[in-house]
Amino acid sequence: MNTLVVYSSLTGNTKMVCEKVYEIIEGEKSIVSISDIKELDIDSFNRFIIGFWVDKGTADKRTREFIKKLSKKEIAFIGTLGAEPESDHGKKVFERVTELCNKNNNLLGGFLCRGKIDPKLVEKMGKFPLKLVHPLTPERLERIEGAKSHPNEKDFENAQNYFKSLFAR
Ligand SMILES: Cc1cc2nc3c(=O)[nH]c(=O)nc-3n(C[C@H](O)[C@H](O)[C@H](O)COP(=O)(O)O)c2cc1C
């Protein structure tokens, strides 16, 4: 088994979780930022762990484009998002990415965890015109506040345990 961990991360949350999971992968392995993916021969890997940040309810664009290029591979995903993974929003994210991964590939499993939201985005949300799209409602403020401490040590441990048991099957 030759595993590639590839991550797309704007502010570092997804990169951190992917690096922790990478530590526990057995066999041949490599880890790369999606920005450097062109330097690798994709076909030399048969298992992929794809890390993404959640953008408007699904995986970020670069990740979606990467997944669409893969065919007949074993893949698993790691996503970080501001919302609770167990929330309706989190469940929809999971479903959308699952559907995308299963189109041309074999999805083994997926792990979502919270990731702090870029303060610059939070600032923008309070301003026109984003105010109309993303009003800073009490629920949204609570979500932003709740995500602030993530990903934390517990998230790293959960992610590692998830992949240990997924690959032990
Ligand atoms: C433009 C933008 C859109 C986002 N959209 C969502 C979203 O739809 N749902 C959500 O739960 N979090 C959303 N977030 C929060 C990020 O997914 C979250 O902070 C993530 O951990 C960032 O990962 P990174 O540090 O690897 O870039 C958004 C963040 C940005 C910057």
The ligand as an SDF file (V2000), in Angstrom:
LIG
                    3D

 31 33  0  0  0  0  0  0  0  0999 V2000
  -14.5810   31.5870    2.6300 C   0  0  0  0  0  0  0  0  0  0  0  0
  -14.8640   30.6280    3.7680 C   0  0  0  0  0  0  0  0  0  0  0  0
  -16.0270   29.8810    3.7290 C   0  0  0  0  0  0  0  0  0  0  0  0
  -16.3190   28.9890    4.7790 C   0  0  0  0  0  0  0  0  0  0  0  0
  -17.4710   28.2620    4.7140 N   0  0  0  0  0  0  0  0  0  0  0  0
  -17.7800   27.4240    5.7420 C   0  0  0  0  0  0  0  0  0  0  0  0
  -18.9920   26.6660    5.7170 C   0  0  0  0  0  0  0  0  0  0  0  0
  -19.7710   26.6830    4.7660 O   0  0  0  0  0  0  0  0  0  0  0  0
  -19.2770   25.8910    6.7840 N   0  0  0  0  0  0  0  0  0  0  0  0
  -18.4530   25.7970    7.8810 C   0  0  0  0  0  0  0  0  0  0  0  0
  -18.7870   25.0710    8.8180 O   0  0  0  0  0  0  0  0  0  0  0  0
  -17.2790   26.4880    7.9230 N   0  0  0  0  0  0  0  0  0  0  0  0
  -16.9190   27.2900    6.8880 C   0  0  0  0  0  0  0  0  0  0  0  0
  -15.7440   27.9900    6.9170 N   0  0  0  0  0  0  0  0  0  0  0  0
  -14.7930   27.7410    8.0160 C   0  0  0  0  0  0  0  0  0  0  0  0
  -13.6170   26.8720    7.5840 C   0  0  0  0  0  0  0  0  0  0  0  0
  -14.0490   25.7280    6.8640 O   0  0  0  0  0  0  0  0  0  0  0  0
  -12.8170   26.3850    8.8190 C   0  0  0  0  0  0  0  0  0  0  0  0
  -12.3770   27.4800    9.5750 O   0  0  0  0  0  0  0  0  0  0  0  0
  -11.6360   25.4980    8.4050 C   0  0  0  0  0  0  0  0  0  0  0  0
  -11.1420   24.8430    9.5470 O   0  0  0  0  0  0  0  0  0  0  0  0
  -10.4790   26.2650    7.7580 C   0  0  0  0  0  0  0  0  0  0  0  0
   -9.4610   25.3320    7.4550 O   0  0  0  0  0  0  0  0  0  0  0  0
   -7.9580   25.7450    7.1190 P   0  0  0  0  0  0  0  0  0  0  0  0
   -7.3540   26.3940    8.3490 O   0  0  0  0  0  0  0  0  0  0  0  0
   -7.2890   24.4490    6.8000 O   0  0  0  0  0  0  0  0  0  0  0  0
   -7.9760   26.6840    5.9600 O   0  0  0  0  0  0  0  0  0  0  0  0
  -15.4210   28.8640    5.8940 C   0  0  0  0  0  0  0  0  0  0  0  0
  -14.2490   29.6300    5.9030 C   0  0  0  0  0  0  0  0  0  0  0  0
  -13.9510   30.4890    4.8620 C   0  0  0  0  0  0  0  0  0  0  0  0
  -12.6590   31.2730    4.8990 C   0  0  0  0  0  0  0  0  0  0  0  0
  1  2  1  0
  2  3  1  0
  2 30  2  0
  3  4  2  0
  4  5  1  0
  4 28  1  0
  5  6  2  0
  6  7  1  0
  6 13  1  0
  7  8  2  0
  7  9  1  0
  9 10  1  0
 10 11  2  0
 10 12  1  0
 12 13  2  0
 13 14  1  0
 14 15  1  0
 14 28  1  0
 15 16  1  0
 16 17  1  0
 16 18  1  0
 18 19  1  0
 18 20  1  0
 20 21  1  0
 20 22  1  0
 22 23  1  0
 23 24  1  0
 24 25  2  0
 24 26  1  0
 24 27  1  0
 28 29  2  0
 29 30  1  0
 30 31  1  0
M  END
$$$$
